[in-house]
Amino acid sequence: MATSTNQAAWLHKINTPLQVGVAPLPTAGSGELVVKNAAIAINPLDCHMQDSGVFVQQWPAIFGCDVAGEVYEVGADVQRFKKGDRIIGHAVNLVSGRPQDGAFALYTVVLAGKAAILPSAISFTDGAVVPFALEAAVCVLSLKAPGVAMAGVPTPALGLPYPSLLRPTPSLGKTLVVYGGSSSVGSMTTQLAAATGIHVISIAGAHNFDFSKHCGATQVFDHKDPSVVEKVIEAIRESGRHEFVGIFDAIATPETYEHDLTILAKLGGGHLASVHPPPANVPDNVKAGMIFAVNDIATPVWRDYVTPALETGKLQCLPPPTIVGKGLEHIQDAMKKSKAGVSATKLVVEL
């Protein structure tokens, strides 16, 4: 029987193209899986890591977060998976720094607590869009106490419940604004918030209104509308007895932050969760934080929610994938396309 060999798309220096080369074949430690990847997805974080070296702990580096494939090896103390299972998983090189924990390889180590069975009716290319965005969305919604995202920057702590498998989902009596509702993390946060029973108001491009509503937003407003701030404030006030929780800003630019703070000021404050460090010196009635998308708060969602929710359609593989190519050599092209910007899709490479 032939021995499997591994290859990876390596980053050798900051702001240089990825280079495909041989990589050690990883082994599964306790609580770990080795996944033979069938598809990987690209996140904006990956582009930041390539361009600046942020979060890279070991050179050369293999990074990337989203994998879909088959379990190749099962480590000790893993009960939920067996060799050959079709899974999706969140690779955590972001925190471990280990090359074997990066997604941009033929074989990747994934923690069993950050993986779920992928139903047979769902393709690997569809499934690959879920993992990073899912964990990020849980970190937006469900942390109960602020942690540390990076030096001097706390994580948000909205303290909201986990998503429910119930249909229809009982109302939680709360309203959340998602700024950038058609982005990968924005659309996943919309899905999970709606599955928690939260009234979601989305801000997105006019051409993505239907997509945002498909993800669970009750109302959607055009980010290019000069009156978008006033319209969102009015919609929140008209939501009746719903408690205004705050805003998740999946775009996190000076312009969107200005809008966020205006909305929060008019409504008496609230949470501001964002994908980049929040503005300095926010008012005392605004609790601002940056998400850090690796946290054990997501373990129950991976274990109890993902697979049954995918099976029933409560959780959907959105935004839909755009397949850039097949093979590790296409990851660099996918990174280039990601930096150029995408809308209501996620870039995926088949392996």
PANU-49829 format. One record per residue (C-alpha): residue number from 0; residue in three letters; x, y, z. Coordinates in steps of 0.25 Angstrom, whole numbers, plus 2048, in hexadecimal, padded with zeros to 3 digits. Example, Ala and Ser with C-alpha at 12.3 -4.5 7.8 and 13.67 -1.06 7.14 Angstrom:
REM PANU-49829
<site seq="0" type="ALA" u="831" v="7EE" w="81F"/>
<site seq="1" type="SER" u="837" v="7FC" w="81D"/>
END
This chain:
REM PANU-49829
<site seq="0" type="MET" u="800" v="800" w="800"/>
<site seq="1" type="ALA" u="806" v="80D" w="7FC"/>
<site seq="2" type="THR" u="809" v="817" w="807"/>
<site seq="3" type="SER" u="802" v="825" w="806"/>
<site seq="4" type="THR" u="80A" v="831" w="803"/>
<site seq="5" type="ASN" u="807" v="83F" w="807"/>
<site seq="6" type="GLN" u="808" v="84C" w="800"/>
<site seq="7" type="ALA" u="805" v="85B" w="804"/>
<site seq="8" type="ALA" u="805" v="869" w="7FF"/>
<site seq="9" type="TRP" u="810" v="86F" w="807"/>
<site seq="10" type="LEU" u="812" v="87E" w="80B"/>
<site seq="11" type="HIS" u="821" v="880" w="80C"/>
<site seq="12" type="LYS" u="822" v="88F" w="80E"/>
<site seq="13" type="ILE" u="818" v="89A" w="811"/>
<site seq="14" type="ASN" u="811" v="89F" w="805"/>
<site seq="15" type="THR" u="816" v="895" w="7FB"/>
<site seq="16" type="PRO" u="80E" v="88B" w="7F3"/>
<site seq="17" type="LEU" u="80B" v="87D" w="7F9"/>
<site seq="18" type="GLN" u="814" v="872" w="7F4"/>
<site seq="19" type="VAL" u="80F" v="863" w="7F2"/>
<site seq="20" type="GLY" u="819" v="859" w="7F8"/>
<site seq="21" type="VAL" u="81A" v="84D" w="800"/>
<site seq="22" type="ALA" u="815" v="84D" w="80F"/>
<site seq="23" type="PRO" u="816" v="842" w="81A"/>
<site seq="24" type="LEU" u="80A" v="839" w="81A"/>
<site seq="25" type="PRO" u="803" v="83D" w="828"/>
<site seq="26" type="THR" u="7FF" v="833" w="832"/>
<site seq="27" type="ALA" u="7F3" v="835" w="83C"/>
<site seq="28" type="GLY" u="7F5" v="838" w="84A"/>
<site seq="29" type="SER" u="7EC" v="836" w="855"/>
<site seq="30" type="GLY" u="7DE" v="83D" w="852"/>
<site seq="31" type="GLU" u="7E3" v="83F" w="844"/>
<site seq="32" type="LEU" u="7DF" v="83B" w="836"/>
<site seq="33" type="VAL" u="7E8" v="83A" w="829"/>
<site seq="34" type="VAL" u="7DF" v="83F" w="81D"/>
<site seq="35" type="LYS" u="7E2" v="83B" w="80F"/>
<site seq="36" type="ASN" u="7DD" v="848" w="809"/>
<site seq="37" type="ALA" u="7D4" v="848" w="7FD"/>
<site seq="38" type="ALA" u="7D1" v="857" w="7FD"/>
<site seq="39" type="ILE" u="7D6" v="864" w="805"/>
<site seq="40" type="ALA" u="7D1" v="872" w="805"/>
<site seq="41" type="ILE" u="7D7" v="87F" w="806"/>
<site seq="42" type="ASN" u="7D4" v="88A" w="810"/>
<site seq="43" type="PRO" u="7D9" v="898" w="811"/>
<site seq="44" type="LEU" u="7E1" v="895" w="81D"/>
<site seq="45" type="ASP" u="7EA" v="88C" w="814"/>
<site seq="46" type="CYS" u="7ED" v="898" w="80C"/>
<site seq="47" type="HIS" u="7F1" v="8A0" w="818"/>
<site seq="48" type="MET" u="7FA" v="894" w="81D"/>
<site seq="49" type="GLN" u="801" v="894" w="80F"/>
<site seq="50" type="ASP" u="803" v="8A3" w="80E"/>
<site seq="51" type="SER" u="807" v="8A6" w="81C"/>
<site seq="52" type="GLY" u="80B" v="899" w="823"/>
<site seq="53" type="VAL" u="801" v="89C" w="82E"/>
<site seq="54" type="PHE" u="7FF" v="890" w="836"/>
<site seq="55" type="VAL" u="80A" v="888" w="82F"/>
<site seq="56" type="GLN" u="812" v="881" w="83A"/>
<site seq="57" type="GLN" u="81B" v="878" w="832"/>
<site seq="58" type="TRP" u="822" v="87A" w="825"/>
<site seq="59" type="PRO" u="820" v="875" w="81A"/>
<site seq="60" type="ALA" u="811" v="875" w="81D"/>
<site seq="61" type="ILE" u="805" v="86D" w="819"/>
<site seq="62" type="PHE" u="7F8" v="874" w="81D"/>
<site seq="63" type="GLY" u="7E9" v="874" w="818"/>
<site seq="64" type="CYS" u="7DD" v="871" w="821"/>
<site seq="65" type="ASP" u="7D2" v="86A" w="819"/>
<site seq="66" type="VAL" u="7D3" v="85B" w="815"/>
<site seq="67" type="ALA" u="7C9" v="851" w="810"/>
<site seq="68" type="GLY" u="7CD" v="843" w="80D"/>
<site seq="69" type="GLU" u="7CE" v="835" w="813"/>
<site seq="70" type="VAL" u="7D4" v="830" w="820"/>
<site seq="71" type="TYR" u="7E1" v="82A" w="81D"/>
<site seq="72" type="GLU" u="7E6" v="827" w="82C"/>
<site seq="73" type="VAL" u="7DF" v="828" w="839"/>
<site seq="74" type="GLY" u="7E6" v="82B" w="846"/>
<site seq="75" type="ALA" u="7E5" v="826" w="854"/>
<site seq="76" type="ASP" u="7D9" v="82A" w="85C"/>
<site seq="77" type="VAL" u="7D0" v="82D" w="84F"/>
<site seq="78" type="GLN" u="7C3" v="827" w="850"/>
<site seq="79" type="ARG" u="7BA" v="82E" w="845"/>
<site seq="80" type="PHE" u="7C2" v="82B" w="839"/>
<site seq="81" type="LYS" u="7C8" v="81F" w="831"/>
<site seq="82" type="LYS" u="7D1" v="81E" w="825"/>
<site seq="83" type="GLY" u="7CA" v="821" w="818"/>
<site seq="84" type="ASP" u="7C0" v="82A" w="81E"/>
<site seq="85" type="ARG" u="7BC" v="836" w="816"/>
<site seq="86" type="ILE" u="7BE" v="842" w="81E"/>
<site seq="87" type="ILE" u="7C0" v="851" w="81F"/>
<site seq="88" type="GLY" u="7CA" v="857" w="828"/>
<site seq="89" type="HIS" u="7D0" v="864" w="82D"/>
<site seq="90" type="ALA" u="7E0" v="863" w="82D"/>
<site seq="91" type="VAL" u="7E6" v="86C" w="838"/>
<site seq="92" type="ASN" u="7F4" v="86F" w="833"/>
<site seq="93" type="LEU" u="7F0" v="87D" w="837"/>
<site seq="94" type="VAL" u="7F2" v="87A" w="846"/>
<site seq="95" type="SER" u="7FB" v="86E" w="845"/>
<site seq="96" type="GLY" u="805" v="873" w="83B"/>
<site seq="97" type="ARG" u="808" v="864" w="837"/>
<site seq="98" type="PRO" u="809" v="862" w="828"/>
<site seq="99" type="GLN" u="801" v="855" w="829"/>
<site seq="100" type="ASP" u="7F5" v="85D" w="82E"/>
<site seq="101" type="GLY" u="7F4" v="865" w="821"/>
<site seq="102" type="ALA" u="7E9" v="863" w="817"/>
<site seq="103" type="PHE" u="7F2" v="865" w="80B"/>
<site seq="104" type="ALA" u="7F7" v="857" w="809"/>
<site seq="105" type="LEU" u="7F2" v="849" w="805"/>
<site seq="106" type="TYR" u="7F1" v="844" w="813"/>
<site seq="107" type="THR" u="7EE" v="84D" w="81F"/>
<site seq="108" type="VAL" u="7ED" v="84B" w="82E"/>
<site seq="109" type="VAL" u="7DF" v="850" w="834"/>
<site seq="110" type="LEU" u="7DB" v="84F" w="842"/>
<site seq="111" type="ALA" u="7CF" v="846" w="843"/>
<site seq="112" type="GLY" u="7C8" v="850" w="84B"/>
<site seq="113" type="LYS" u="7C8" v="859" w="83F"/>
<site seq="114" type="ALA" u="7C3" v="850" w="835"/>
<site seq="115" type="ALA" u="7B5" v="84A" w="831"/>
<site seq="116" type="ILE" u="7B0" v="83F" w="828"/>
<site seq="117" type="LEU" u="7AC" v="844" w="81A"/>
<site seq="118" type="PRO" u="79F" v="83E" w="815"/>
<site seq="119" type="SER" u="7A1" v="836" w="808"/>
<site seq="120" type="ALA" u="797" v="83F" w="801"/>
<site seq="121" type="ILE" u="7A1" v="84B" w="802"/>
<site seq="122" type="SER" u="7AD" v="84C" w="7FA"/>
<site seq="123" type="PHE" u="7BB" v="84F" w="7FF"/>
<site seq="124" type="THR" u="7BC" v="85C" w="7F8"/>
<site seq="125" type="ASP" u="7AF" v="861" w="7FE"/>
<site seq="126" type="GLY" u="7B3" v="85C" w="80C"/>
<site seq="127" type="ALA" u="7C1" v="863" w="80B"/>
<site seq="128" type="VAL" u="7BA" v="871" w="80D"/>
<site seq="129" type="VAL" u="7B5" v="86E" w="81B"/>
<site seq="130" type="PRO" u="7BF" v="86B" w="825"/>
<site seq="131" type="PHE" u="7C7" v="878" w="828"/>
<site seq="132" type="ALA" u="7BA" v="881" w="826"/>
<site seq="133" type="LEU" u="7B2" v="878" w="82F"/>
<site seq="134" type="GLU" u="7BC" v="879" w="83B"/>
<site seq="135" type="ALA" u="7BE" v="888" w="838"/>
<site seq="136" type="ALA" u="7AF" v="889" w="839"/>
<site seq="137" type="VAL" u="7AE" v="882" w="846"/>
<site seq="138" type="CYS" u="7B9" v="88B" w="84B"/>
<site seq="139" type="VAL" u="7B1" v="897" w="847"/>
<site seq="140" type="LEU" u="7A4" v="892" w="84E"/>
<site seq="141" type="SER" u="7A7" v="889" w="85A"/>
<site seq="142" type="LEU" u="7B3" v="88D" w="862"/>
<site seq="143" type="LYS" u="7AE" v="891" w="870"/>
<site seq="144" type="ALA" u="7BA" v="899" w="875"/>
<site seq="145" type="PRO" u="7C5" v="8A1" w="86D"/>
<site seq="146" type="GLY" u="7D2" v="89A" w="86A"/>
<site seq="147" type="VAL" u="7DE" v="89F" w="863"/>
<site seq="148" type="ALA" u="7DE" v="8A0" w="854"/>
<site seq="149" type="MET" u="7EC" v="8A6" w="853"/>
<site seq="150" type="ALA" u="7F4" v="8AF" w="85C"/>
<site seq="151" type="GLY" u="7EB" v="8BA" w="861"/>
<site seq="152" type="VAL" u="7DF" v="8B6" w="859"/>
<site seq="153" type="PRO" u="7D4" v="8AE" w="860"/>
<site seq="154" type="THR" u="7CA" v="8A4" w="85A"/>
<site seq="155" type="PRO" u="7BB" v="8A7" w="859"/>
<site seq="156" type="ALA" u="7B2" v="8A0" w="864"/>
<site seq="157" type="LEU" u="7A4" v="8A1" w="85F"/>
<site seq="158" type="GLY" u="7A0" v="895" w="867"/>
<site seq="159" type="LEU" u="795" v="88F" w="85E"/>
<site seq="160" type="PRO" u="791" v="881" w="85E"/>
<site seq="161" type="TYR" u="795" v="876" w="854"/>
<site seq="162" type="PRO" u="78D" v="874" w="847"/>
<site seq="163" type="SER" u="781" v="86B" w="848"/>
<site seq="164" type="LEU" u="77C" v="85F" w="840"/>
<site seq="165" type="LEU" u="76E" v="863" w="842"/>
<site seq="166" type="ARG" u="765" v="867" w="837"/>
<site seq="167" type="PRO" u="760" v="871" w="838"/>
<site seq="168" type="THR" u="76A" v="877" w="841"/>
<site seq="169" type="PRO" u="764" v="87E" w="84D"/>
<site seq="170" type="SER" u="766" v="88D" w="84D"/>
<site seq="171" type="LEU" u="771" v="892" w="857"/>
<site seq="172" type="GLY" u="76B" v="8A0" w="857"/>
<site seq="173" type="LYS" u="778" v="8A6" w="853"/>
<site seq="174" type="THR" u="77D" v="8AE" w="847"/>
<site seq="175" type="LEU" u="78B" v="8AD" w="841"/>
<site seq="176" type="VAL" u="791" v="8B5" w="835"/>
<site seq="177" type="VAL" u="79A" v="8AE" w="82C"/>
<site seq="178" type="TYR" u="7A3" v="8B8" w="824"/>
<site seq="179" type="GLY" u="7A8" v="8B1" w="817"/>
<site seq="180" type="GLY" u="79D" v="8A6" w="817"/>
<site seq="181" type="SER" u="7A1" v="8A0" w="80A"/>
<site seq="182" type="SER" u="7B0" v="89D" w="80F"/>
<site seq="183" type="SER" u="7B4" v="88F" w="813"/>
<site seq="184" type="VAL" u="7B4" v="892" w="822"/>
<site seq="185" type="GLY" u="7A9" v="89C" w="821"/>
<site seq="186" type="SER" u="79F" v="892" w="81A"/>
<site seq="187" type="MET" u="7A3" v="887" w="823"/>
<site seq="188" type="THR" u="7A1" v="890" w="82F"/>
<site seq="189" type="THR" u="793" v="893" w="829"/>
<site seq="190" type="GLN" u="790" v="884" w="828"/>
<site seq="191" type="LEU" u="794" v="881" w="836"/>
<site seq="192" type="ALA" u="78D" v="88D" w="83C"/>
<site seq="193" type="ALA" u="780" v="88A" w="835"/>
<site seq="194" type="ALA" u="781" v="87C" w="83A"/>
<site seq="195" type="THR" u="783" v="881" w="848"/>
<site seq="196" type="GLY" u="776" v="889" w="846"/>
<site seq="197" type="ILE" u="77C" v="897" w="844"/>
<site seq="198" type="HIS" u="775" v="8A1" w="83B"/>
<site seq="199" type="VAL" u="781" v="8A5" w="832"/>
<site seq="200" type="ILE" u="782" v="8B2" w="82A"/>
<site seq="201" type="SER" u="78C" v="8B1" w="81F"/>
<site seq="202" type="ILE" u="794" v="8BB" w="818"/>
<site seq="203" type="ALA" u="799" v="8B7" w="80A"/>
<site seq="204" type="GLY" u="79A" v="8BA" w="7FB"/>
<site seq="205" type="ALA" u="78D" v="8BC" w="7F4"/>
<site seq="206" type="HIS" u="790" v="8B0" w="7EB"/>
<site seq="207" type="ASN" u="791" v="8A7" w="7F7"/>
<site seq="208" type="PHE" u="784" v="8AA" w="7FE"/>
<site seq="209" type="ASP" u="77E" v="89D" w="7FA"/>
<site seq="210" type="PHE" u="78A" v="895" w="7FF"/>
<site seq="211" type="SER" u="78A" v="89C" w="80D"/>
<site seq="212" type="LYS" u="77C" v="899" w="80E"/>
<site seq="213" type="HIS" u="77E" v="88B" w="80A"/>
<site seq="214" type="CYS" u="788" v="88A" w="816"/>
<site seq="215" type="GLY" u="77E" v="88E" w="820"/>
<site seq="216" type="ALA" u="77E" v="89E" w="820"/>
<site seq="217" type="THR" u="770" v="8A3" w="822"/>
<site seq="218" type="GLN" u="774" v="8B1" w="81C"/>
<site seq="219" type="VAL" u="77F" v="8B5" w="813"/>
<site seq="220" type="PHE" u="784" v="8C3" w="810"/>
<site seq="221" type="ASP" u="78D" v="8C8" w="805"/>
<site seq="222" type="HIS" u="79B" v="8CC" w="80A"/>
<site seq="223" type="LYS" u="79C" v="8D6" w="7FF"/>
<site seq="224" type="ASP" u="78F" v="8DD" w="803"/>
<site seq="225" type="PRO" u="792" v="8EB" w="808"/>
<site seq="226" type="SER" u="787" v="8E9" w="813"/>
<site seq="227" type="VAL" u="78B" v="8DB" w="817"/>
<site seq="228" type="VAL" u="78E" v="8DF" w="825"/>
<site seq="229" type="GLU" u="781" v="8E6" w="827"/>
<site seq="230" type="LYS" u="77A" v="8DA" w="821"/>
<site seq="231" type="VAL" u="780" v="8D0" w="82A"/>
<site seq="232" type="ILE" u="77E" v="8D8" w="836"/>
<site seq="233" type="GLU" u="76F" v="8D9" w="832"/>
<site seq="234" type="ALA" u="76E" v="8CA" w="82F"/>
<site seq="235" type="ILE" u="774" v="8C7" w="83D"/>
<site seq="236" type="ARG" u="76A" v="8D1" w="844"/>
<site seq="237" type="GLU" u="75F" v="8CA" w="83C"/>
<site seq="238" type="SER" u="763" v="8BC" w="840"/>
<site seq="239" type="GLY" u="75A" v="8BF" w="84C"/>
<site seq="240" type="ARG" u="75D" v="8B8" w="859"/>
<site seq="241" type="HIS" u="76A" v="8B2" w="854"/>
<site seq="242" type="GLU" u="776" v="8B5" w="85C"/>
<site seq="243" type="PHE" u="781" v="8BC" w="853"/>
<site seq="244" type="VAL" u="78E" v="8B3" w="856"/>
<site seq="245" type="GLY" u="797" v="8BB" w="84D"/>
<site seq="246" type="ILE" u="79F" v="8BA" w="840"/>
<site seq="247" type="PHE" u="7A8" v="8AF" w="83A"/>
<site seq="248" type="ASP" u="7B1" v="8B7" w="82F"/>
<site seq="249" type="ALA" u="7B7" v="8AD" w="826"/>
<site seq="250" type="ILE" u="7BD" v="8B8" w="81D"/>
<site seq="251" type="ALA" u="7C3" v="8C0" w="828"/>
<site seq="252" type="THR" u="7C8" v="8CC" w="820"/>
<site seq="253" type="PRO" u="7C9" v="8DB" w="825"/>
<site seq="254" type="GLU" u="7BC" v="8DE" w="81E"/>
<site seq="255" type="THR" u="7B4" v="8D2" w="823"/>
<site seq="256" type="TYR" u="7B9" v="8D5" w="831"/>
<site seq="257" type="GLU" u="7B4" v="8E3" w="830"/>
<site seq="258" type="HIS" u="7A6" v="8DD" w="82C"/>
<site seq="259" type="ASP" u="7A7" v="8D3" w="838"/>
<site seq="260" type="LEU" u="7AA" v="8DE" w="842"/>
<site seq="261" type="THR" u="79F" v="8E7" w="83D"/>
<site seq="262" type="ILE" u="795" v="8DB" w="83E"/>
<site seq="263" type="LEU" u="799" v="8D8" w="84C"/>
<site seq="264" type="ALA" u="799" v="8E6" w="851"/>
<site seq="265" type="LYS" u="78B" v="8E8" w="84C"/>
<site seq="266" type="LEU" u="786" v="8DB" w="853"/>
<site seq="267" type="GLY" u="78D" v="8DD" w="860"/>
<site seq="268" type="GLY" u="799" v="8D4" w="85E"/>
<site seq="269" type="GLY" u="79B" v="8C5" w="85D"/>
<site seq="270" type="HIS" u="7A5" v="8BB" w="857"/>
<site seq="271" type="LEU" u="7AF" v="8BE" w="84C"/>
<site seq="272" type="ALA" u="7B5" v="8B1" w="847"/>
<site seq="273" type="SER" u="7BF" v="8B2" w="83B"/>
<site seq="274" type="VAL" u="7C9" v="8AA" w="832"/>
<site seq="275" type="HIS" u="7D4" v="8B4" w="835"/>
<site seq="276" type="PRO" u="7D8" v="8BC" w="841"/>
<site seq="277" type="PRO" u="7CC" v="8C6" w="845"/>
<site seq="278" type="PRO" u="7CE" v="8D5" w="845"/>
<site seq="279" type="ALA" u="7D5" v="8DA" w="851"/>
<site seq="280" type="ASN" u="7CE" v="8E2" w="85C"/>
<site seq="281" type="VAL" u="7C0" v="8DD" w="859"/>
<site seq="282" type="PRO" u="7B5" v="8E3" w="863"/>
<site seq="283" type="ASP" u="7B3" v="8DC" w="870"/>
<site seq="284" type="ASN" u="7A6" v="8D6" w="86C"/>
<site seq="285" type="VAL" u="7AC" v="8CF" w="860"/>
<site seq="286" type="LYS" u="7B3" v="8C2" w="863"/>
<site seq="287" type="ALA" u="7BD" v="8C0" w="857"/>
<site seq="288" type="GLY" u="7C5" v="8B4" w="854"/>
<site seq="289" type="MET" u="7CC" v="8AC" w="848"/>
<site seq="290" type="ILE" u="7C8" v="89E" w="846"/>
<site seq="291" type="PHE" u="7D3" v="893" w="846"/>
<site seq="292" type="ALA" u="7CE" v="887" w="83F"/>
<site seq="293" type="VAL" u="7D4" v="87C" w="847"/>
<site seq="294" type="ASN" u="7CD" v="879" w="854"/>
<site seq="295" type="ASP" u="7C8" v="86D" w="85B"/>
<site seq="296" type="ILE" u="7BA" v="874" w="85D"/>
<site seq="297" type="ALA" u="7B7" v="86E" w="84F"/>
<site seq="298" type="THR" u="7B9" v="860" w="853"/>
<site seq="299" type="PRO" u="7AB" v="85D" w="856"/>
<site seq="300" type="VAL" u="7A7" v="863" w="849"/>
<site seq="301" type="TRP" u="7B0" v="85A" w="842"/>
<site seq="302" type="ARG" u="7AC" v="84E" w="84A"/>
<site seq="303" type="ASP" u="79D" v="84F" w="84B"/>
<site seq="304" type="TYR" u="798" v="859" w="840"/>
<site seq="305" type="VAL" u="7A0" v="859" w="833"/>
<site seq="306" type="THR" u="79D" v="84B" w="82D"/>
<site seq="307" type="PRO" u="78E" v="84A" w="831"/>
<site seq="308" type="ALA" u="78C" v="859" w="82C"/>
<site seq="309" type="LEU" u="793" v="856" w="81F"/>
<site seq="310" type="GLU" u="78A" v="84A" w="81D"/>
<site seq="311" type="THR" u="77E" v="851" w="81F"/>
<site seq="312" type="GLY" u="782" v="85E" w="818"/>
<site seq="313" type="LYS" u="781" v="866" w="825"/>
<site seq="314" type="LEU" u="790" v="869" w="822"/>
<site seq="315" type="GLN" u="794" v="86C" w="814"/>
<site seq="316" type="CYS" u="7A1" v="86C" w="80D"/>
<site seq="317" type="LEU" u="7A1" v="87B" w="80A"/>
<site seq="318" type="PRO" u="7A6" v="883" w="803"/>
<site seq="319" type="PRO" u="7A7" v="879" w="7F8"/>
<site seq="320" type="PRO" u="7B5" v="875" w="7F3"/>
<site seq="321" type="THR" u="7BC" v="87A" w="7E7"/>
<site seq="322" type="ILE" u="7C6" v="86F" w="7E2"/>
<site seq="323" type="VAL" u="7D3" v="875" w="7DE"/>
<site seq="324" type="GLY" u="7DA" v="869" w="7DA"/>
<site seq="325" type="LYS" u="7DF" v="85B" w="7DE"/>
<site seq="326" type="GLY" u="7EC" v="859" w="7E4"/>
<site seq="327" type="LEU" u="7F5" v="860" w="7EF"/>
<site seq="328" type="GLU" u="7FB" v="869" w="7E4"/>
<site seq="329" type="HIS" u="7ED" v="870" w="7E2"/>
<site seq="330" type="ILE" u="7EE" v="875" w="7F1"/>
<site seq="331" type="GLN" u="7F6" v="881" w="7ED"/>
<site seq="332" type="ASP" u="7ED" v="885" w="7E2"/>
<site seq="333" type="ALA" u="7E1" v="884" w="7EC"/>
<site seq="334" type="MET" u="7E9" v="88D" w="7F6"/>
<site seq="335" type="LYS" u="7EB" v="897" w="7EB"/>
<site seq="336" type="LYS" u="7DC" v="897" w="7E7"/>
<site seq="337" type="SER" u="7D8" v="898" w="7F6"/>
<site seq="338" type="LYS" u="7E1" v="8A4" w="7F7"/>
<site seq="339" type="ALA" u="7DA" v="8AA" w="7EB"/>
<site seq="340" type="GLY" u="7CC" v="8A8" w="7F2"/>
<site seq="341" type="VAL" u="7C1" v="89F" w="7F1"/>
<site seq="342" type="SER" u="7B2" v="8A1" w="7F4"/>
<site seq="343" type="ALA" u="7A8" v="896" w="7F9"/>
<site seq="344" type="THR" u="7B1" v="88B" w="7F6"/>
<site seq="345" type="LYS" u="7BD" v="884" w="7FC"/>
<site seq="346" type="LEU" u="7C9" v="87F" w="7F4"/>
<site seq="347" type="VAL" u="7CC" v="870" w="7F5"/>
<site seq="348" type="VAL" u="7D7" v="868" w="7EF"/>
<site seq="349" type="GLU" u="7D5" v="859" w="7ED"/>
<site seq="350" type="LEU" u="7E0" v="84F" w="7F0"/>
END
